[in-house]
Amino acid sequence: MEAAVPELKVRSGFVCLPTLMILVGCIGPGPRLPQTARPMAGSSAAVAQFDINGDGKADFEAALSPDRVVTGLTFDLDSKAPLTRAWPPVAPSRELLIVIDSVPFDLINERWQNADIRWFKPPQPVISVFPAVTDPALAEFTGTSPCQGPESMYFDGERLEVGWWNYAKAENMPWLWAMDYVLRTDLHAWGYTYPRFWMWQEIAGIQRRFRWSHKPRYWAYMLSGSSMGVHFGYAGHHELLEAIDRLCLQVIYETRGEARITLMSDHGHDEYKSEYVSLPTVLAKQGYNVGMVVWGERDVVVPAIGVITAAAVYTKTPERVAWDLLKTPAVELSMFREGDGIRVVSRDGDALIEQRGERFRYVAKTGDPLELASIIAELRRAGATDDDGFVEEPAWFAATWNHAFPDPCERIWRAFHGLFVNTPDVLVSIARGYRVGDPAISANVPNLALHGALRRISSTAMVMTTSGGPSGPIRMRELAAALESKPARQAIGGEQER
C-alpha cells in the first residue's frame, strides 16, 4: 500500500523554472508500506500476525517469547507448506543500515521499552563527537575523518569558505561516499522547509534503492530525523520512527526474514524552547573585528551556517576570546589549546585536559567546569589513576559515558587533534535555553530541538540492530567495527539519490 505523501506547496509567490525542474525530477511516488507496524487484532500472546498488503488477511506471523521478543517467522500462511525462518536470521543474506539524523538515545530506548513487540535487540548508547554535529560524527563512524571544519562553513587559514556552496558540493562530507542512499545535498534546504513531504520521499527512495540493489550491504542516511525534530520536537521523531517501523516490516516481509536491519543516529537532539544569540554580535560589542579573515589580534571569524548549540571561532588570541565569550549567558563552556593541553573554562571554573600516551588527566585550577571531581575521586579510590593522576581511556569512558558531559576528555581532545583539517582556535558549548548560528535560519525555522553542545542529551546517539552489534555504550568511531558481520562490507562507494 502506498503511503500518503503530503502535497508540496510552495510558500513564495513563484519558483524559478530551473528550481522547479530540479524538484520535479527528484520527486517520486511514495513508499509502499503496511498501514501499521503493529500486530493485527486477534494476535495472541505467543504469535503476532501482520497484514502487509491491506486486504485484512495475515501475510505472515511472528512467534513471540513471553517478553514479546520475536523468535521466529512464518510466511506463505495459506500454503500447504508454510515457510518458517529463525529470527534474527543466523546468516543474513542482506544488510540494511539506516542512519537517522538527530535521534537521542533516551527517546529510542523509551520507545523500545514500550514496544508492542521487539524485533530489535535493546538499543545502545553511542557517544558522538564534539561538537555533536553530523559531518564529523559520520566521518568518525565511516573512518573518513578529518572533515574540513565542524560544518560546511569554515575558515581555511586564509578566508572564510562559503558555507552553502560547500554544502551543496558536499565539501565537508567525506562520509557521504560510504552511503548508498542520501537525499541530494542541494535539496536539503527543501527538506528542512517541508519536512513531512521529504520524509516520505526519503523513505520511498531507500525502499526503491534497497529493492534494486544487489549489494549485500546497503547503507542509507535520512536527513528527516533532524528536520522533523527541528519542526515538531520529539513528536516529530516519533512520527518518523513510526514510518521507519513500517518500512522495516516491509523489508522483513519482502526478504522473507533474511535481512539484518540496523538503525542508528549521528548524535542526540535536545527539545527545549530557545533564545537566539549572535556570537558575532557579542564579540563585536567587545571590540573585536568580526569578518572573513584573521590578520590582527582583534580579528575573529565565527562561521555560522546552521542553527546549533556549539560554535567554532578562529582567532590569534584564543584565551582572551574564550573568556570574553563567557560574558554572555548563552555560552556554558569555552575551550582552547594551551601548551600541550586543552584548557576548558566556564564562569564557575578553569581546568586543563592533558594526554600522555593513551591516558588523560583532568586538573581543575579553579572550580570544576566539567563536573568531574567526584568521578576522579572514585577512580582514585579504585586505583585507576597513576601517580600523576592520569587515567586510561577505557576507564575514563566507563566512568563518564553517562555523565552530564559524556566522555569529555577524549571528545574535547579529539576536537583539537585530528577531527578537523582546519581546527578551530576556540570551541564553544552553548547553554541549554539558547541557540546560535545563522540568524536567517533561526528566524524562519521553529528550532524546537537542537544539538551540538557537550551536554549528554545532545551528545548521546543510539544504535539498535536485529543481530550482532555492541552490547553496551560505545564511541562513534568504534561503532562500525562493532557492527561488522558476514557478509563482509564492500568498498565505500555509494551515491546520492538522483
Residue pairs with C-beta under 8 A, 6 or more apart in sequence:
1 32
1 33
1 34
1 35
1 53
1 54
2 29
2 30
2 31
2 32
2 33
3 30
3 31
3 32
3 33
3 200
3 203
3 204
3 243
3 246
4 30
4 200
5 29
5 30
5 197
5 200
5 201
5 204
6 194
6 196
6 197
6 200
7 197
8 23
8 27
8 194
8 197
9 194
11 193
15 23
22 186
22 187
23 187
23 190
26 184
26 187
26 201
26 497
26 498
27 201
28 201
28 204
28 205
28 208
29 204
30 200
30 201
30 204
31 200
31 203
31 204
31 207
31 247
31 250
32 207
32 250
33 203
33 207
33 243
33 246
33 247
33 249
33 250
34 50
34 51
34 52
34 53
34 54
34 246
34 249
34 250
35 51
35 54
35 246
36 246
37 50
37 242
37 245
37 246
37 248
37 249
38 116
39 48
39 49
39 50
39 62
39 116
39 117
40 48
40 49
40 50
40 51
40 58
42 49
43 49
43 61
45 64
45 66
46 63
46 64
47 61
47 62
47 63
47 64
48 61
48 62
48 64
48 70
48 116
48 117
49 58
49 60
49 61
49 62
50 58
50 59
50 60
50 61
50 62
50 249
50 253
51 57
51 58
51 59
52 59
52 60
52 249
52 250
52 253
53 59
58 77
59 75
59 77
59 253
60 73
60 74
60 75
60 77
60 253
61 73
61 74
61 77
62 70
62 71
62 72
62 73
62 74
62 87
62 117
63 70
63 71
63 72
63 73
63 74
63 87
64 70
64 71
64 117
65 71
67 118
68 115
68 116
68 117
68 118
69 117
69 118
70 87
70 117
70 118
70 119
71 86
71 87
72 84
72 85
72 86
72 87
73 84
73 85
73 86
73 87
73 252
73 256
73 257
74 82
74 83
74 84
74 85
75 82
75 83
75 84
75 85
75 253
75 256
75 257
76 82
76 83
83 256
85 256
85 257
85 258
86 257
87 119
87 257
87 466
88 260
88 466
88 467
89 257
89 258
89 259
89 260
89 467
91 486
92 258
92 259
92 260
92 467
92 485
93 216
93 255
93 258
93 259
93 487
94 216
94 217
94 218
94 255
94 258
94 259
94 260
95 216
95 217
95 218
95 259
95 260
95 261
95 262
95 485
95 487
96 210
96 218
96 220
96 251
96 259
96 260
96 261
96 262
97 217
97 218
97 219
97 220
97 261
97 262
97 263
97 264
97 483
98 206
98 219
98 220
98 221
98 222
98 244
98 261
98 262
98 263
98 264
99 138
99 141
99 179
99 219
99 220
99 221
99 222
99 264
99 265
99 266
100 222
100 224
100 225
100 240
100 241
100 244
100 263
100 264
100 265
101 134
101 221
101 222
101 223
101 224
101 225
101 226
101 265
101 266
102 225
102 226
102 229
102 237
102 265
102 266
102 267
102 268
102 269
102 449
102 451
103 225
103 229
103 237
103 241
103 265
103 268
103 269
103 461
103 462
104 265
104 268
104 269
104 270
104 457
104 458
104 460
104 461
104 462
105 123
105 124
105 125
105 126
105 268
105 460
105 461
105 462
106 268
106 457
106 460
107 234
107 237
107 238
107 269
108 123
108 241
108 263
108 265
108 462
108 464
109 122
109 123
109 462
111 238
111 241
112 118
112 120
112 122
112 123
112 464
119 248
119 252
119 261
119 466
120 261
120 263
120 464
120 465
120 466
121 464
121 465
121 466
121 467
121 469
122 464
123 462
123 463
123 464
124 462
124 463
124 464
124 469
124 470
124 471
124 472
124 473
124 474
125 401
125 402
125 460
125 461
125 462
125 473
125 474
126 264
126 265
126 460
126 461
126 462
126 463
126 470
126 473
126 474
126 475
126 476
126 479
127 397
127 401
127 406
127 407
127 411
127 459
127 460
127 461
127 473
127 474
127 475
127 476
128 137
128 266
128 267
128 268
128 459
128 460
128 461
128 476
129 136
129 137
129 140
129 267
129 411
129 414
129 415
129 419
129 476
130 310
130 408
130 411
130 412
130 414
130 415
130 427
130 429
130 454
130 459
131 150
131 308
131 310
131 311
131 312
131 415
131 427
131 429
131 452
131 453
132 267
132 268
132 310
132 451
132 452
132 453
132 454
132 458
132 459
133 150
133 151
133 267
133 306
133 308
133 310
133 451
133 452
134 226
134 266
134 267
135 147
135 150
135 151
135 152
135 172
135 173
135 175
136 145
136 146
136 147
136 150
136 419
136 420
137 266
137 267
137 461
137 476
138 173
138 175
138 178
138 221
138 266
139 145
139 146
139 147
139 173
139 174
139 175
139 419
140 419
140 476
140 477
141 175
141 266
141 476
141 477
141 479
141 480
142 174
142 175
142 178
142 480
142 492
143 477
143 480
144 174
144 175
144 177
144 178
144 492
145 174
145 418
145 419
145 477
146 174
146 418
146 419
146 420
146 421
147 172
147 173
147 174
147 419
147 420
147 421
148 154
148 156
148 161
148 166
148 171
148 172
148 420
148 421
148 422
149 155
149 161
149 172
149 303
149 312
149 420
149 421
149 422
149 424
150 303
150 310
150 312
150 420
150 424
151 163
151 172
151 303
151 305
151 306
151 308
151 312
152 161
152 163
152 164
152 166
152 167
152 171
152 172
152 173
152 305
153 160
153 161
153 162
153 163
153 164
153 166
153 303
153 304
153 305
154 160
154 161
154 166
154 172
154 303
154 312
154 420
154 422
155 161
155 294
155 301
155 303
155 314
155 422
155 424
156 422
157 422
158 293
159 292
159 293
160 291
160 292
160 293
160 301
160 303
161 171
163 303
163 305
164 305
166 172
167 185
167 188
167 305
168 185
168 186
169 185
170 176
170 185
173 185
176 182
176 185
176 221
176 496
177 492
177 493
177 494
177 495
178 219
178 492
178 494
179 219
179 220
179 221
179 494
180 209
180 213
180 215
180 218
180 219
180 220
180 494
180 495
181 205
181 206
181 209
181 210
181 218
181 219
181 220
181 221
181 494
181 496
181 497
182 220
182 221
182 494
182 496
182 497
183 191
183 198
183 201
183 202
183 205
183 221
183 222
183 223
183 496
183 497
184 496
184 497
184 498
185 496
187 198
188 223
190 198
191 198
191 202
191 223
191 224
191 227
192 223
192 226
192 227
192 230
192 445
195 224
195 227
195 228
195 230
195 231
195 232
195 236
196 228
196 239
198 223
198 224
198 227
199 222
199 224
199 227
199 228
199 239
199 240
199 243
200 243
202 222
202 223
202 224
203 222
203 243
203 244
203 247
205 497
206 220
206 222
206 247
207 247
207 250
207 251
209 218
209 220
209 497
210 218
210 220
210 251
211 254
215 490
216 487
216 490
217 487
217 489
217 490
219 494
222 240
222 244
224 240
225 237
225 240
225 265
225 269
226 269
228 236
228 237
228 239
228 240
229 236
229 237
229 269
229 271
229 448
229 449
230 236
230 307
230 445
230 446
230 447
230 448
230 449
230 450
231 445
231 446
231 448
232 239
232 446
232 448
233 271
233 448
233 449
234 269
234 271
234 449
236 448
236 449
237 269
237 449
244 263
248 261
248 263
251 259
251 261
252 259
252 261
260 465
260 466
260 467
260 468
260 485
261 465
261 466
262 463
262 464
262 465
262 466
262 469
262 483
263 462
263 463
263 464
263 465
264 461
264 462
264 463
264 464
264 479
265 461
265 462
265 463
266 461
266 476
267 451
267 452
267 458
267 459
267 460
267 461
268 451
268 456
268 457
268 458
268 459
268 460
268 461
269 449
269 450
269 451
269 457
269 458
270 309
270 432
270 449
270 450
270 451
270 453
270 455
270 457
270 458
271 448
271 449
272 432
272 433
272 449
272 450
273 433
273 448
274 433
274 434
274 435
274 447
274 450
275 330
275 433
275 434
275 435
276 307
276 434
276 435
276 436
276 439
276 442
276 443
277 328
277 330
277 430
277 434
277 435
277 436
278 436
278 439
279 302
279 304
279 311
279 313
279 325
279 328
279 330
279 331
279 428
279 436
280 290
280 300
280 302
280 304
282 325
282 327
282 328
282 330
283 290
283 300
283 302
283 313
283 321
283 324
283 325
284 290
286 324
286 327
287 298
288 298
288 299
288 300
288 321
288 324
289 296
289 298
289 299
289 300
290 300
290 301
290 302
291 299
291 300
291 301
292 301
293 299
293 301
294 300
294 301
294 314
294 315
294 316
296 316
297 316
297 317
298 317
299 315
299 316
300 313
300 314
300 315
300 321
301 313
301 314
301 315
302 311
302 312
302 313
302 314
303 312
304 311
304 436
304 437
304 438
304 439
305 437
305 438
306 437
306 438
306 441
307 435
307 436
307 437
307 438
307 441
307 442
307 445
307 447
307 450
308 430
308 435
308 436
308 437
308 450
308 451
308 452
309 429
309 430
309 432
309 434
309 435
309 436
309 450
309 451
309 452
309 453
309 458
310 427
310 428
310 429
310 430
310 436
310 452
310 453
310 454
311 427
311 428
311 430
311 436
311 437
312 424
312 426
312 427
312 428
313 321
313 325
313 424
313 425
313 426
313 427
313 428
314 422
314 424
314 425
314 426
315 321
315 425
315 426
316 425
318 336
318 337
318 425
318 426
319 336
319 338
319 343
321 334
321 336
321 425
321 426
322 334
322 335
322 336
322 343
322 345
322 426
323 334
323 345
325 331
325 334
325 426
325 428
326 334
326 345
326 346
326 347
329 431
329 434
330 430
330 431
330 434
330 436
331 428
331 429
331 430
331 431
332 346
332 429
332 430
332 431
332 432
332 453
332 454
332 455
333 344
333 345
333 346
333 369
333 370
333 428
333 429
333 454
334 344
334 345
334 346
334 426
334 427
334 428
335 342
335 343
335 344
335 345
335 412
335 415
335 416
335 426
335 427
335 428
335 429
336 342
336 343
336 425
336 426
336 427
337 343
337 416
337 425
338 352
340 354
340 355
341 352
341 353
341 354
341 355
342 352
342 353
342 412
342 413
342 416
343 350
343 351
343 352
343 353
344 350
344 351
344 352
344 353
344 369
344 370
344 412
345 351
345 369
346 367
346 369
348 367
348 368
348 369
349 364
349 365
349 366
349 367
349 368
349 369
350 364
350 365
350 366
350 367
350 369
351 362
351 363
351 364
351 365
351 367
351 368
351 369
351 370
352 362
352 363
352 365
353 360
353 361
353 362
353 408
353 409
353 412
353 413
354 360
354 361
354 363
354 390
355 361
355 413
356 388
356 390
358 392
358 393
359 386
359 390
359 391
359 392
359 393
360 390
360 391
360 393
360 396
360 409
360 410
360 413
361 388
361 389
361 390
361 391
362 370
362 372
362 376
362 408
362 409
363 389
364 372
364 373
370 405
370 408
371 403
371 404
371 405
372 400
372 403
372 408
375 399
375 400
375 403
376 385
376 389
376 391
378 399
379 385
379 391
379 395
379 399
380 389
384 391
384 392
384 395
384 399
385 391
391 399
393 410
396 407
396 409
396 410
397 407
397 410
397 473
397 475
400 406
400 407
400 408
400 409
401 407
401 473
402 456
402 473
403 456
404 455
404 456
405 454
405 455
405 456
405 459
406 456
406 459
406 460
407 475
408 454
410 475
411 454
411 459
412 427
412 454
415 423
415 424
415 427
416 423
416 427
417 423
428 436
429 452
429 453
429 454
429 455
430 436
430 452
430 453
431 453
432 453
432 455
435 442
435 447
435 450
450 458
451 458
452 458
453 459
461 476
463 469
463 470
463 474
463 479
463 483
465 483
467 485
468 483
468 484
468 485
469 482
469 483
470 479
470 482
470 483
474 482
